[in-house]
Amino acid sequence: MTATLEVSGLSKTYGSGEQAVHAVRDVSFATEPGEFVAIVGPSGSGKTTLLAMIGGLLTPTHGSIRVRGRDIAHLRGRQQAEYRRRSVGYVFQANNLLPFLTARENLMVVNAIGRGSRRAASARARQLLEELGLASRAGALATQLSGGEKQRVAIGRALMNNPELVLVDEPTASLDSQRGRQVVESLISEVKGRDKLGIMVTHDMEMALLADRILEMHDGELHQRARGA
């Protein structure tokens, strides 16, 4: 089975000499299609930097990032933007929904950016909202949604372009444990049901334990974490 993602010798350094900050140090790991991986660790350990490099938001100092065999680590300009648009779905801690649009319209914004078929996008938005348990809330403004509903809409938006990678940064930080679990379970269901890869950065070990595998970062280095550790 071809790995969805292969990260090899990945490093990110800011500055140089004595002032250099090694945010990520020689990180290597691989994943399989349909896998949901959690990355845990203290603040400043390099989790978000690693996620940003995989998502094409930051360029590594060294190393490779292969997505379905293609090295995307050093893409620039239009190629990098195209990779982010076509291959990556991001769910941020702040859901960043447009408050003056409905749940459905927030998903349709992705189609407007991509200039795809409006009819196909409308059908996809309807399908995603149904799968996420939000069919009855499709016409509600973002300001009328609960915190958990907003994050599920953000998940739907991330999935609109049918990405290969779903990257999630602290999605439950502003939610109580019950709503947080619902959001993560929705993510896992979507990733596995579509044979994608999900990577979630989180401080919440209860949420991390829902993942197939837990990776732990300390001082920019990545380690496999044993279950129950």
C-alpha positions in Angstrom: 0.0 0.0 0.0 1.4 3.4 -1.0 1.9 5.8 1.9 -0.3 8.9 1.8 2.5 10.9 3.5 6.2 10.3 3.9 8.2 12.9 5.9 12.0 12.4 5.9 14.7 14.4 7.7 12.4 17.4 8.0 13.8 20.4 9.8 12.8 24.1 10.2 15.3 26.6 11.5 14.7 30.3 12.1 17.7 32.6 12.1 21.4 31.5 12.1 24.4 31.1 14.3 23.9 31.6 18.1 20.5 33.1 17.4 19.2 30.1 15.5 15.9 28.6 16.7 15.5 24.9 15.7 11.7 24.6 15.6 11.6 21.2 14.0 14.6 18.8 14.1 15.1 15.9 11.7 11.6 14.6 11.8 10.7 11.4 9.9 7.5 9.4 9.8 5.0 7.8 7.3 1.3 7.2 7.2 -1.2 5.0 5.5 -4.5 5.9 3.7 -7.4 6.2 6.1 -5.1 6.8 9.1 -5.9 9.5 11.7 -2.8 10.6 13.6 -2.6 12.8 16.7 0.5 15.0 17.4 0.9 16.0 21.1 3.4 17.9 23.1 3.9 21.1 25.1 3.6 24.6 23.7 6.6 25.6 21.6 7.6 21.9 20.8 7.2 22.4 17.1 3.8 20.8 16.5 2.1 23.6 14.6 5.3 24.3 12.6 5.4 20.7 11.5 1.7 20.9 10.5 2.3 24.1 8.6 5.1 22.6 6.6 3.1 19.5 5.7 0.2 21.9 4.6 2.4 24.0 2.4 2.2 27.1 4.6 5.9 27.0 5.5 8.9 25.9 3.5 11.3 23.5 5.4 15.0 24.3 5.9 15.9 20.7 5.1 14.1 17.4 4.3 11.3 16.1 2.1 7.5 15.8 2.4 6.1 13.3 -0.1 2.3 13.2 -0.7 1.4 10.2 -2.7 5.0 10.0 -3.9 5.3 13.7 -4.9 7.8 15.8 -2.9 6.0 19.1 -2.1 8.6 20.4 0.5 10.1 23.1 -1.7 7.2 24.2 -3.9 7.0 27.9 -4.5 4.4 30.4 -5.7 1.6 29.1 -7.9 2.6 25.5 -7.4 2.5 25.8 -3.7 -0.9 27.6 -3.7 -2.3 24.9 -6.1 -1.1 22.2 -3.7 -2.8 23.8 -0.8 -6.0 24.3 -2.8 -6.2 20.8 -4.2 -4.6 18.5 -1.7 -5.0 20.1 1.8 -8.0 20.7 4.0 -7.2 22.8 7.1 -9.3 23.0 10.2 -8.0 25.7 12.5 -8.6 26.3 16.2 -10.5 29.4 15.3 -13.2 28.2 12.9 -13.0 31.4 10.8 -16.5 31.0 9.5 -17.9 34.1 7.7 -20.6 35.3 10.1 -22.9 36.8 7.5 -23.2 33.5 5.6 -25.1 30.3 6.4 -23.6 27.0 7.1 -24.1 25.9 3.6 -22.8 29.1 2.1 -19.6 28.8 4.2 -18.9 25.5 2.5 -19.8 27.0 -1.0 -17.2 29.7 -0.6 -14.5 27.1 -1.3 -16.2 26.4 -4.7 -16.2 30.2 -5.4 -12.5 30.3 -4.8 -11.8 27.2 -6.9 -14.2 28.2 -9.7 -15.7 24.7 -10.0 -19.2 23.7 -11.0 -21.7 25.4 -8.7 -24.2 22.5 -9.1 -21.7 19.8 -8.1 -20.4 22.0 -5.2 -24.0 22.5 -4.0 -24.6 18.7 -4.0 -21.3 18.1 -2.2 -22.1 20.7 0.5 -25.5 19.2 1.1 -23.9 15.7 1.4 -21.2 16.9 3.8 -23.7 18.7 6.0 -25.8 15.6 6.1 -22.8 13.4 7.0 -21.8 15.8 9.8 -25.3 15.9 11.2 -26.0 19.4 10.2 -28.6 19.0 7.5 -31.2 20.8 9.6 -28.8 23.7 10.2 -27.7 24.3 6.6 -29.7 27.6 6.4 -28.6 28.9 9.8 -26.2 31.8 9.9 -22.8 31.1 11.4 -23.6 33.4 14.3 -26.6 31.1 15.1 -24.5 28.0 15.4 -23.1 26.5 18.6 -19.4 26.1 19.1 -19.5 22.4 18.2 -21.7 23.1 15.1 -19.3 25.8 13.9 -16.3 23.4 14.1 -18.3 20.7 12.2 -19.0 23.3 9.5 -15.3 24.1 9.4 -14.6 20.3 8.9 -17.1 20.3 6.0 -15.4 23.3 4.5 -12.0 21.6 4.8 -13.4 18.6 2.9 -15.1 20.5 0.1 -12.2 20.2 -2.3 -11.8 16.4 -1.5 -8.3 16.9 -0.1 -5.8 14.1 0.3 -4.7 15.5 3.7 -6.9 16.9 6.4 -4.8 18.9 8.9 -6.3 20.0 12.2 -4.8 22.4 14.7 -6.3 22.3 18.2 -9.9 21.9 17.0 -11.4 21.4 20.5 -9.6 24.1 22.4 -12.7 26.2 22.8 -15.2 23.4 23.3 -16.3 21.3 26.3 -15.3 17.7 26.4 -18.6 16.3 25.0 -18.7 18.7 22.1 -14.9 18.3 21.5 -15.3 14.5 21.3 -18.2 14.9 18.8 -16.0 17.1 16.6 -13.1 14.7 16.7 -15.3 11.7 16.0 -16.8 13.5 13.0 -13.3 14.2 11.7 -12.2 10.6 12.1 -15.4 9.3 10.4 -14.9 11.6 7.4 -11.2 10.7 7.1 -11.7 7.0 7.3 -14.8 7.0 5.2 -13.0 8.8 2.4 -9.6 7.0 2.7 -7.8 10.3 3.4 -5.1 11.1 6.0 -6.0 13.1 9.1 -3.3 14.8 11.3 -4.5 16.5 14.5 -2.3 18.7 16.7 -3.8 18.8 20.2 -3.0 19.4 23.9 -5.9 17.2 24.9 -4.8 13.6 25.5 -8.4 12.5 25.8 -9.0 13.5 22.2 -5.6 12.2 21.1 -6.5 8.7 22.4 -9.2 8.6 19.7 -6.5 8.6 17.0 -5.0 5.5 15.4 -1.5 6.6 16.5 0.0 9.3 18.7 3.2 11.1 17.9 4.8 13.3 20.6 7.0 16.3 20.0 9.6 17.7 22.4 12.0 20.5 21.5 11.3 19.9 17.8 11.9 16.2 17.9 9.2 13.6 17.1 8.7 10.4 19.0 6.2 7.5 18.8 4.1 7.5 22.0 3.0 4.1 23.4 -0.7 3.7 24.3 -1.3 4.2 28.0 2.0 6.2 28.4 
